[in-house]
């Protein structure tokens, strides 16, 4: 049986209920017409589903059958809704093709808005339409067009999955009101955020969010979604509001801190019309390299870092811990920087890195 036919099984006109009540009460349609004062032809059309049960009719049926008018109103409303859904079923079935690249089950497990756990493809499509606030999953937006032009070498990468992750961030950011985006205040608050880097990112997340909110930026931390391969994203939703999203890809605290300042750099230094996406294993252009440099220099100023590596030819745990304490920086960030620069091996001092 097709999905359309299954839906048709549930499309039952309110007139069916009226017929059952007439039979159980040994009444005819003419009797009902006499009792309600409703034209017999209208009664017949209601029974056949051709005419609707109006509010006035519902009140009259309440008197005859002693069943509340609200019951009849709801019965009629549900019937009309199902008729419309029947008309829409073809487009819903057409939209099922988009489910292949959308990790719906994972999103539902996280209790994302509108997405309830279900195995029914039709229900998934309907829920996703509500999630995206569009009548069809074939919708197009400026953000989706910008994503489509990005190169990604990973064959498992899904633009649809990435857009779902970004949409979640938009929904969360819309739940709060923010002041207008303020670049100058952001530059000042970056210094305050840097002072928190002696602790783990997640421990200071609420404080970071508050400092960025003052600047008109919504910071959303949401674990990595399958097929996205993204560390962070930053972009202007409007001219007055920006979003930074950070995932837990890599599962290391130093990556979270680096990604945060990398995304902040984009909002301070680069085009306000661009969507900046920090994807794994993609070739970096000058803009991304500049954001990397900003992040490195904020976390550990270059002059301090250069003096540190010139001073030490060999590294011990105590040397790293002392340097971290002197500069109010998490030891894991120092280790991550040294590993990235090839000064120590990737397998050295990993016990100092906070893992998620």
C-alpha positions in Angstrom: 0.0 0.0 0.0 1.4 3.4 -1.0 2.0 6.2 1.6 -0.8 8.2 -0.1 -3.3 5.4 0.4 -2.2 5.0 4.0 -3.0 8.6 4.6 -6.3 8.3 2.8 -7.3 5.7 5.4 -7.3 8.3 8.0 -9.2 10.9 6.0 -12.7 10.2 7.4 -15.4 12.9 6.9 -17.3 14.0 10.0 -20.4 12.8 8.2 -19.4 9.2 8.9 -19.8 9.9 12.7 -23.1 11.5 12.1 -24.3 8.5 10.1 -23.2 6.2 13.0 -25.1 8.3 15.5 -28.2 8.4 13.3 -28.2 4.6 13.1 -27.6 4.1 16.8 -30.5 6.5 17.6 -32.8 5.1 14.9 -33.0 8.4 13.2 -32.9 9.4 9.5 -31.3 12.4 7.9 -34.8 13.9 7.6 -35.3 13.5 11.3 -32.0 15.3 11.9 -33.1 18.0 9.6 -36.4 18.4 11.5 -34.6 18.5 14.9 -31.9 21.0 13.9 -33.8 23.1 11.4 -31.0 22.5 8.9 -32.0 22.0 5.3 -32.1 18.2 4.4 -29.9 18.8 1.3 -27.3 20.5 3.6 -27.5 17.5 6.0 -26.9 15.2 3.1 -23.9 17.2 1.9 -22.4 17.2 5.4 -22.8 13.5 5.6 -21.0 13.1 2.3 -18.2 15.4 3.3 -19.1 18.0 0.7 -20.3 20.7 3.1 -18.5 21.6 6.3 -19.8 21.5 9.8 -20.0 25.2 10.8 -19.9 26.5 14.3 -23.7 27.1 14.1 -24.2 23.5 13.0 -21.9 22.2 15.7 -24.1 23.9 18.4 -27.2 22.3 16.9 -25.6 18.9 16.8 -24.7 19.3 20.5 -28.4 19.6 21.4 -29.5 16.7 19.3 -26.7 14.2 20.3 -25.6 15.6 23.6 -22.0 15.8 22.3 -20.2 19.1 22.9 -19.9 21.5 20.0 -16.1 21.5 20.5 -16.1 17.9 19.5 -17.8 18.6 16.2 -15.6 21.7 15.6 -12.4 19.7 16.2 -13.7 16.8 14.0 -14.3 19.2 11.1 -11.0 21.0 11.6 -9.0 17.8 11.7 -10.8 16.5 8.6 -10.0 19.7 6.6 -6.4 19.5 7.7 -6.1 15.9 6.6 -7.6 16.9 3.2 -4.9 19.5 2.8 -2.2 17.0 3.8 -3.5 14.6 1.3 -3.0 17.3 -1.4 0.5 17.9 0.0 1.5 14.2 0.1 3.2 14.1 -3.3 5.6 17.0 -2.4 6.3 15.3 0.9 7.3 12.1 -0.8 9.4 14.1 -3.2 11.2 15.6 -0.3 12.2 12.2 1.1 15.3 12.2 -1.2 16.9 14.9 1.0 16.8 12.6 4.0 19.7 10.6 2.7 22.3 13.3 3.6 20.6 14.6 6.8 21.5 12.9 10.1 17.9 13.2 11.3 18.1 10.5 14.0 21.1 12.1 15.7 19.4 15.6 15.6 16.2 14.1 17.1 18.2 12.4 19.9 19.6 15.8 20.8 16.0 17.1 21.1 16.5 19.8 18.5 13.5 22.0 17.9 10.6 20.4 16.0 12.6 17.2 15.5 11.0 14.2 17.2 12.3 10.7 17.0 10.5 8.7 14.4 11.1 6.1 11.7 8.5 7.4 9.4 10.0 9.3 6.4 6.9 11.4 6.0 7.0 12.5 9.6 10.7 13.3 9.2 10.1 15.5 6.2 7.2 17.3 7.9 9.4 17.9 11.1 12.3 19.1 9.0 10.1 21.6 7.2 9.1 23.0 10.5 12.7 23.0 11.7 13.8 25.0 8.6 10.5 27.1 8.5 10.0 26.3 4.8 7.2 24.6 2.9 9.6 22.3 1.1 13.1 20.9 1.7 14.1 22.2 -1.8 14.2 25.7 -0.4 17.0 28.1 -1.3 18.6 30.7 1.0 21.5 33.1 0.7 23.3 31.1 3.4 22.8 27.8 1.5 24.1 29.4 -1.7 27.3 30.5 0.0 27.9 27.0 1.4 27.4 25.4 -2.0 30.5 27.2 -3.4 32.8 25.9 -0.8 35.3 23.2 -1.8 35.4 20.1 0.4 37.6 17.1 -0.5 36.0 14.7 1.9 33.5 12.5 0.0 31.5 11.9 3.2 31.0 15.7 3.7 27.3 16.8 3.5 26.3 20.4 2.8 22.8 19.4 4.0 24.2 18.2 7.4 26.3 21.4 7.8 23.2 23.5 7.0 21.2 21.6 9.7 23.9 22.4 12.2 23.9 26.1 11.2 20.2 26.3 11.3 20.2 24.9 14.9 22.5 27.8 15.8 20.2 30.3 14.2 17.2 29.0 16.1 19.1 29.1 19.4 20.4 32.6 18.8 16.9 33.8 18.0 15.7 32.9 21.5 17.6 35.9 23.0 17.7 39.5 22.2 21.1 41.1 21.6 22.4 44.7 21.3 23.7 45.8 18.0 27.0 44.3 16.8 29.9 46.4 18.0 33.3 45.8 16.6 35.1 48.2 19.0 33.6 46.7 22.1 34.5 43.2 20.7 38.1 44.3 20.5 38.0 45.3 24.2 36.1 42.1 25.3 38.6 39.9 23.5 41.1 40.9 26.2 38.6 39.9 28.9 37.9 36.6 27.2 41.7 35.9 27.0 42.0 36.3 30.8 39.7 33.3 31.1 42.0 31.0 29.0 43.7 29.7 32.1 40.7 27.5 32.6 38.9 25.0 30.3 36.8 26.4 27.5 33.6 24.6 28.7 34.1 25.8 32.3 34.2 29.4 31.1 31.6 29.0 28.3 28.8 31.0 30.0 31.2 33.9 30.8 32.4 33.9 27.2 28.9 33.9 25.9 28.0 36.9 28.1 31.0 38.9 27.0 30.3 38.2 23.3 26.5 38.9 23.8 27.5 42.4 24.9 29.0 42.9 21.5 25.9 41.6 19.6 27.3 38.1 19.0 25.5 34.9 19.8 28.0 32.1 20.7 26.6 28.6 20.3 28.5 25.5 21.3 27.0 22.4 19.8 28.8 19.0 19.4 29.9 17.9 16.0 27.2 16.6 13.7 28.0 13.7 11.5 29.2 14.6 8.0 30.0 18.2 8.8 33.7 18.0 9.7 33.5 21.6 11.1 35.4 23.2 14.0 33.8 26.6 13.9 31.7 29.1 11.9 31.2 32.8 12.1 29.0 35.1 10.1 26.7 38.1 10.3 23.0 37.1 10.4 22.0 40.7 9.9 24.1 44.0 9.9 23.4 44.2 13.6 23.9 40.6 14.8 26.6 37.9 14.4 26.8 34.2 15.2 29.8 32.1 16.2 29.3 28.4 16.4 31.8 26.0 17.8 31.8 22.2 17.7 33.7 19.7 19.8 35.5 18.2 16.7 38.9 17.0 17.9 37.7 16.7 21.5 40.5 18.9 22.8 40.2 22.0 24.9 43.1 23.8 23.1 41.2 23.4 19.8 38.1 25.0 21.3 40.1 28.1 22.5 42.0 28.4 19.2 38.7 28.1 17.2 37.0 30.7 19.3 39.6 33.4 18.7 39.9 32.3 15.0 36.2 33.0 14.5 36.4 36.3 16.4 39.2 37.4 14.1 36.9 37.0 11.1 34.2 39.2 12.7 36.8 41.9 13.5 39.0 41.8 10.4 37.1 40.4 7.5 34.1 40.9 5.2 30.8 41.2 7.0 29.0 39.5 4.1 31.1 36.3 4.2 30.3 33.1 5.9 33.6 31.8 7.5 33.7 28.1 8.0 36.6 26.3 9.6 36.4 22.9 7.9 38.8 20.0 8.5 41.6 19.4 6.0 40.8 22.3 3.6 43.4 24.4 2.0 43.7 27.7 3.8 43.6 31.1 2.0 45.2 34.3 3.2 42.1 35.2 5.2 42.1 32.0 7.1 45.9 32.2 7.7 45.4 35.8 9.1 42.7 34.5 11.4 45.0 31.7 12.6 47.7 34.2 13.3 45.3 36.4 15.3 44.3 33.5 17.4 47.8 32.3 18.1 48.9 35.8 19.0 46.0 36.4 21.3 46.5 33.1 23.2 50.3 33.4 23.4 51.7 36.7 22.1 54.4 36.0 19.5 57.2 37.9 21.3 56.6 35.9 24.5 56.3 32.6 22.7 59.4 33.2 20.6 61.4 34.0 23.8 60.1 30.9 25.4 61.2 28.6 22.6 64.6 30.3 22.2 65.2 29.9 25.9 64.4 26.2 26.0 66.0 23.5 23.9 64.4 20.7 25.8 61.0 20.7 27.4 59.8 19.2 30.6 56.4 19.1 32.2 57.5 21.6 34.8 58.8 24.0 32.2 55.5 24.0 30.4 53.5 24.3 33.6 55.5 27.2 34.9 55.2 29.0 31.5 51.5 28.4 31.5 51.1 29.8 35.0 53.2 32.9 34.3 51.1 33.7 31.3 47.7 32.6 32.6 47.1 30.1 29.9 46.0 26.5 30.0 49.0 24.1 29.7 47.1 22.2 27.0 47.1 25.3 24.8 50.9 25.6 25.2 51.4 21.9 24.3 49.1 22.3 21.3 51.1 25.2 20.0 54.4 23.4 20.5 53.1 20.3 18.7 51.6 22.3 15.8 54.9 24.1 15.3 56.8 20.8 15.4 58.9 21.8 18.4 57.7 18.7 20.3 56.1 15.5 19.0 52.4 14.9 18.8 52.8 12.2 21.4 54.5 14.4 24.0 52.9 15.9 27.1 49.4 15.0 25.9 48.5 14.4 29.6 48.5 18.2 30.0 45.8 18.6 27.3 42.2 18.7 28.6 40.1 16.4 26.6 36.3 16.7 26.3 
